[in-house]
Amino acid sequence: MMATGQPFRRKEAVGKALDSATRVIDLLNEGARLLATQRPGEALTPLREALLLAPDNVSVAINLGGAYIMQRKYRQAAPILERAAELEPDNAMAWLNLAAAYLGRLELSTRATQDQAIAAFEKAAQIDPNLHNVHYNLGLIYRTAVRWRACAHFQRAVEIAPMTATPAIGCNCCSRAFPRSLRQLAMINSTASDHTLSRLTRSRLTAAQSVQRRAMTHPVG
């Protein structure tokens, strides 16, 4: 009887796991849609629920962290994004958003928070050298202290994404003009949201397969 019951329980567990994965995907879709329409407060509810159901889902964590950052709730964002970077250390968007959480509002940042942000931005740049907003924000941080380094990052940002070069500000240490901040942290989070939205189809399959695999590996009963 036990031998007969175990396959049934395993099948039941797989079904529940797939239902849970589908629910997570739906919640992630809804949260990402709300972020893309600049409604981070509304995005918190579906994204929090998704993270409760799938605490190791990095796409959910990036979006939830982004929702907090867009509301300037940086302290709430940081631990979520630290976990995301720990789970996927080669995910540039996790480090990019974590840097934004560490930095907070640039005009209110301290040397310590800037150093944390710089380390996270540089990690993102190592993973993906073509993230123009990484270089732009590094330029903003360095602009008042290490101007030659700021200019190098601004120039790299323009090389990667020339369309961001207008409107422009002058950089005294060189002859080029560089882009004005496009709502500095909001730009970071918008980019993260767009990136995640573009990956949702792949995330659906990955999340469902991952949950199903765990259910098959650890059957109930």
Protein Blocks (a to p, Z undefined) as FASTA:
>chain_A
ZZmmmmmmmmmmmmmmmmmmmmmmmmmmmmmmmmmnopaklmmmmmmmmmmmmmmlmklm
mmmmmmmmmnopaklmmmmmmmmmmmmmmlmklmmmmmmmmnmpmklpcfklmmmmmmmm
mmmmmmmmmlmklmmmmmmmmmmmmmmlmmmmmmmmmmmmmmlmpccdddfkbmbdcddd
ehkllmmmmmmmmmmmmmmmmmmmmmmmmmmmmmmmmcgZZ
